[in-house]
Structures are given as structure tokens and as C-alpha cells.
Amino acid sequence: MNTTGNTIFIPGGTRGIGLALATRLQARGNTVIVGGRDTAALEAAAERGPATVRIDTADAASIAVVSAEVIERFPEVNVLVPMAGIMRAEDWRTPGFLADAEAVVTTNMLGPIRLIAAFTEHLQSRPDATILTVSSGLAHTPLRATATYNASKAAIHMLSESIRLQFAGTSVSVVELVPPSVQTALMPGHDEDPHAMPLDEYADETMSLLESQPDAHEIQVERVKFLRYGEVRGDYDQVVETLNALEPIAAP
């Protein structure tokens, strides 16, 4: 992925990793459009420079309508970053987990799938386009408290691997961001978690990797490799134990 000269749509880019990357991408000469549901967050994001649109990535109709509007307003859009995601603790030993699990699947899996569907024809019309998916280190090592989140990110990883094969030979590349635990408001108190990577540090390292590895399939900061390669190294059980001993997220 080239890191300059793009027109980039980041639904879910009004806070956290999305906003941190949006501001850095804009500083490198890209036109950036961020989307979100929260009006106050959109206004705050706009003050930092990106264009903004209101979109609910948990709503299929909103995705269809707003995606069409973005393509009409910004016909040069050539990078899609389906960033929006939610993370919730669940206890699968009781039926009370179901509503949270369904919400996670709708936002983290159906959201990106619907967004890609809305942009796939347009992106193939651009001479150099990218779909930048967002998975997680938890796609490879499970956190006990967040079963559906883990599964949703594993699905995004395999989706990225699969559609990359389908887009081979077209103008569209598929790149997967694989964040570790990052200090954001994804869960209550997570923005102050001492075990999580500081947000600016993550965003800076990610931008450096995007610039230095333009042909990479996965963008892995150094801290995520502990989770990403447990099975490859042969220490998966120890990685699972260590992760679940350190994470402050309340486990069921």
C-alpha cells in the first residue's frame, strides 16, 4: 500500500486506532474521510482535519446509503479501512451472553463484509486500490473473557487471506492490520491498561511499517508477534496462559 496520494475512507475512524491512523495518513498528503455514529466524536474528528460522514456500521441500510454517498462525493476514493469494532466480555455458561455475542458479530464481521461489498466494484475501477482490514492478535491467541471478539477477529484474518486470493490480478490489494492490545476505550478502563501498547506508539510503528513494507500482506508491530506466532514457535499453551494471567478484563 502506498501511504501518500490516496483518498481513504475509514468508517470507525472517529476515535482510538482509527483516528490515530487517520490523522497520520492525512499528514502524509492523503485525503481522509472518517465515519462514525457519534455526532460529538465526528465533530471532534473534523477539528483535526478529516472530512466526516455519519454511518452506522451495524446497520446494513446505513452502510449501503452512506457508502454510495462517499463514492459520489469522493470518486477518487481508493482505500477502504473498515475499522469499526466492539469488544465485550461474555460468560458462555449462561444464556445472557447471546445479545453481546450477536452485537459483536454484527459490528465486527457483518460490518466489514457489507462495507467491502459496497466498495468492491468501485475499488476495482481505481488504478491502485487497497482494502485495509483490521484483525487482532486475539485472532491467534484467545482471551478468555471475550470469546466472540476473538472469533470475529479470527474470521477477519481468514477473510483477508481469502479475498486476497480473489483480488489477485486486479488493481485491489488486501492488507491486514494485526494490532496487539492497544490503549483505547475499546473496553472500560482499557485506555489505562499498563499491559496495553500506548496508542501513539502503535500508530507510529504501524505507519512506519506501512511505509517500509508497501507489499506486506500483514502489518504486525513487534508487540503482537508474541500472540501471532505462539503456534508457530510451539509455545501456544504458555502464550494463552500468560495472556489470560495479565489481562485486567474481567473474566467470567
C-alpha positions as CSV (number, residue, x, y, z in Angstrom):
1,M,0.0,0.0,0.0
2,N,1.3,3.5,-0.9
3,T,1.0,5.8,2.1
4,T,0.6,9.1,0.1
5,G,-1.7,10.4,-2.6
6,N,-4.7,8.3,-1.6
7,T,-8.3,9.1,-0.8
8,I,-9.1,7.0,2.2
9,F,-12.4,6.1,3.8
10,I,-12.2,4.9,7.5
11,P,-15.6,4.0,8.9
12,G,-14.9,3.7,12.6
13,G,-12.2,6.4,12.4
14,T,-13.5,8.9,15.0
15,R,-11.5,7.6,17.9
16,G,-8.9,5.2,19.0
17,I,-6.7,3.5,16.4
18,G,-8.9,4.7,13.6
19,L,-8.5,8.4,14.4
20,A,-4.8,8.0,15.2
21,L,-4.1,6.5,11.8
22,A,-6.5,9.0,10.1
23,T,-4.5,12.0,11.3
24,R,-1.2,10.4,10.4
25,L,-2.4,9.5,6.9
26,Q,-3.8,12.9,6.4
27,A,-0.4,14.4,7.4
28,R,1.2,12.4,4.7
29,G,-0.8,14.1,2.0
30,N,-3.8,11.8,1.8
31,T,-7.5,12.9,1.6
32,V,-9.1,11.1,4.6
33,I,-12.8,10.7,5.3
34,V,-13.8,9.2,8.7
35,G,-17.2,7.8,9.5
36,G,-19.0,7.1,12.8
37,R,-22.3,7.2,14.7
38,D,-21.5,9.6,17.4
39,T,-22.1,13.3,16.4
40,A,-19.8,14.7,19.1
41,A,-17.0,12.3,18.1
42,L,-17.5,13.3,14.4
43,E,-17.2,17.0,15.3
44,A,-14.1,16.4,17.3
45,A,-12.5,14.4,14.5
46,A,-13.4,17.1,12.0
47,E,-11.5,19.6,14.1
48,R,-8.4,17.5,13.4
49,G,-8.8,17.9,9.6
50,P,-10.5,14.8,8.1
51,A,-13.8,15.0,6.3
52,T,-16.6,13.2,8.2
53,V,-19.7,11.3,7.5
54,R,-22.3,9.7,9.8
55,I,-22.5,6.0,9.3
56,D,-23.7,3.1,11.5
57,T,-21.7,0.0,10.5
58,A,-24.1,-2.2,12.5
59,D,-26.9,-1.2,10.1
60,A,-26.9,-2.7,6.6
61,A,-29.0,0.2,5.2
62,S,-26.8,2.8,6.6
63,I,-23.7,1.1,5.1
64,A,-25.3,0.9,1.6
65,V,-26.6,4.5,1.6
66,V,-23.5,6.2,3.1
67,S,-21.1,4.2,1.0
68,A,-22.8,5.3,-2.2
69,E,-22.7,8.9,-0.9
70,V,-19.0,8.7,-0.2
71,I,-18.3,7.3,-3.6
72,E,-20.3,10.1,-5.2
73,R,-18.7,12.9,-3.1
74,F,-15.2,11.4,-3.3
75,P,-15.0,9.5,-6.6
76,E,-11.2,9.1,-6.2
77,V,-11.6,7.0,-3.0
78,N,-9.2,4.1,-3.4
79,V,-8.6,2.9,0.1
80,L,-11.2,1.4,2.4
81,V,-10.4,0.8,6.1
82,P,-13.4,-1.0,7.8
83,M,-12.1,-0.1,11.3
84,A,-15.3,-0.1,13.5
85,G,-15.3,-2.8,16.1
86,I,-16.7,-3.5,19.6
87,M,-15.3,-5.8,22.3
88,R,-17.5,-7.2,25.1
89,A,-16.9,-9.6,28.0
90,E,-19.2,-12.7,27.9
91,D,-20.0,-15.7,30.0
92,W,-21.0,-18.6,27.7
93,R,-22.0,-20.7,30.7
94,T,-25.2,-18.7,30.9
95,P,-27.6,-17.6,28.1
96,G,-27.0,-14.0,29.0
97,F,-24.1,-13.8,26.6
98,L,-26.1,-14.0,23.4
99,A,-27.1,-10.3,22.9
100,D,-23.4,-9.2,23.3
101,A,-22.2,-12.0,21.0
102,E,-24.7,-11.1,18.3
103,A,-23.7,-7.4,18.6
104,V,-20.0,-8.3,18.2
105,V,-20.7,-10.4,15.1
106,T,-22.9,-7.7,13.5
107,T,-20.3,-5.0,14.0
108,N,-17.0,-6.8,13.7
109,M,-17.9,-9.3,10.9
110,L,-21.0,-8.2,9.0
111,G,-19.9,-4.6,9.1
112,P,-16.6,-5.2,7.2
113,I,-18.3,-7.7,4.9
114,R,-21.0,-5.2,4.0
115,L,-18.6,-2.3,3.6
116,I,-16.4,-4.3,1.3
117,A,-19.4,-5.4,-0.7
118,A,-20.4,-1.7,-1.1
119,F,-17.0,-0.7,-2.4
120,T,-15.7,-3.7,-4.3
121,E,-16.9,-2.6,-7.8
122,H,-15.7,0.9,-7.3
123,L,-12.3,-0.1,-5.9
124,Q,-11.6,-2.3,-8.9
125,S,-12.2,0.8,-11.1
126,R,-9.3,2.6,-9.5
127,P,-5.8,2.0,-10.8
128,D,-4.3,1.4,-7.3
129,A,-6.7,0.4,-4.5
130,T,-6.4,-1.2,-1.1
131,I,-8.7,-2.8,1.4
132,L,-7.1,-2.5,4.8
133,T,-8.7,-4.9,7.2
134,V,-8.3,-4.9,11.0
135,S,-7.9,-8.1,12.9
136,S,-6.1,-8.6,16.2
137,G,-3.5,-10.6,18.0
138,L,-6.6,-12.3,19.6
139,A,-7.3,-13.9,16.3
140,H,-4.4,-16.2,17.1
141,T,-4.5,-16.4,20.9
142,P,-7.8,-16.3,22.8
143,L,-8.6,-14.0,25.7
144,R,-10.9,-16.0,28.0
145,A,-13.4,-13.2,28.6
146,T,-14.0,-12.1,25.0
147,A,-14.9,-15.3,23.1
148,T,-16.9,-13.7,20.3
149,Y,-14.5,-10.9,19.8
150,N,-11.6,-13.4,19.4
151,A,-13.7,-15.4,16.9
152,S,-14.7,-12.3,15.0
153,K,-11.1,-11.3,14.5
154,A,-10.1,-14.8,13.5
155,A,-12.8,-14.6,10.9
156,I,-11.4,-11.2,9.6
157,H,-8.0,-12.8,9.4
158,M,-9.2,-15.7,7.2
159,L,-11.5,-13.4,5.2
160,S,-8.4,-11.2,4.4
161,E,-6.4,-14.2,3.4
162,S,-9.2,-15.5,1.2
163,I,-10.3,-12.3,-0.6
164,R,-6.7,-11.5,-1.3
165,L,-6.6,-14.6,-3.4
166,Q,-9.8,-13.5,-5.2
167,F,-8.5,-10.0,-5.9
168,A,-5.2,-11.2,-7.3
169,G,-4.7,-9.9,-10.8
170,T,-6.9,-6.9,-10.1
171,S,-5.9,-3.4,-9.0
172,V,-7.0,-4.1,-5.4
173,S,-4.6,-5.3,-2.7
174,V,-5.7,-6.6,0.7
175,V,-3.6,-5.7,3.7
176,E,-4.4,-6.8,7.2
177,L,-3.6,-4.7,10.3
178,V,-2.9,-7.0,13.3
179,P,-2.9,-4.9,16.4
180,P,-1.9,-6.1,19.9
181,S,-3.7,-4.8,22.9
182,V,-3.7,-1.0,22.5
183,Q,-4.6,1.6,25.0
184,T,-8.0,2.7,23.6
185,A,-11.6,2.9,25.0
186,L,-12.5,-0.5,23.4
187,M,-13.3,-1.8,26.9
188,P,-13.9,0.2,30.1
189,G,-10.5,1.1,31.6
190,H,-8.6,-0.3,28.7
191,D,-7.2,3.1,27.8
192,E,-5.2,3.0,31.0
193,D,-4.2,-0.7,30.9
194,P,-0.4,-0.8,31.7
195,H,-0.1,-4.1,29.7
196,A,-1.5,-2.5,26.5
197,M,0.6,-0.7,23.9
198,P,0.3,3.1,24.1
199,L,-1.9,4.3,21.2
200,D,0.6,6.8,19.7
201,E,3.4,4.2,19.8
202,Y,1.2,1.7,18.0
203,A,0.1,4.2,15.3
204,D,3.7,5.5,14.7
205,E,5.1,1.9,14.4
206,T,2.2,0.9,12.1
207,M,2.8,3.9,9.8
208,S,6.5,3.1,9.7
209,L,5.7,-0.5,8.7
210,L,3.2,0.6,6.0
211,E,5.9,2.9,4.5
212,S,8.8,0.4,4.7
213,Q,6.8,-2.7,3.7
214,P,4.5,-1.5,0.8
215,D,3.9,-5.1,-0.4
216,A,3.2,-6.6,3.0
217,H,0.1,-8.8,3.5
218,E,0.0,-8.2,7.3
219,I,1.2,-5.2,9.3
220,Q,2.5,-6.6,12.6
221,V,4.0,-4.3,15.2
222,E,6.7,-6.1,17.2
223,R,4.5,-6.5,20.3
224,V,1.8,-8.5,18.5
225,K,4.2,-11.2,17.4
226,F,4.0,-12.9,20.9
227,L,0.3,-13.6,20.2
228,R,0.6,-14.0,16.5
229,Y,3.2,-16.8,16.4
230,G,2.6,-18.9,19.5
231,E,1.6,-22.0,17.5
232,V,4.5,-21.5,15.1
233,R,7.0,-21.2,17.9
234,G,5.5,-24.2,19.7
235,D,4.7,-22.2,22.9
236,Y,1.0,-21.6,22.3
237,D,-0.2,-23.0,25.7
238,Q,2.2,-20.8,27.5
239,V,1.2,-17.8,25.5
240,V,-2.5,-18.4,26.3
241,E,-1.7,-18.8,30.0
242,T,0.4,-15.6,30.0
243,L,-2.2,-13.5,28.2
244,N,-5.0,-14.6,30.5
245,A,-3.0,-14.0,33.6
246,L,-2.1,-10.5,32.6
247,E,-5.3,-9.1,31.1
248,P,-7.3,-7.0,33.5
249,I,-10.6,-7.5,31.6
250,A,-13.0,-9.2,34.0
251,A,-13.1,-12.9,33.1
252,P,-16.3,-14.9,33.6
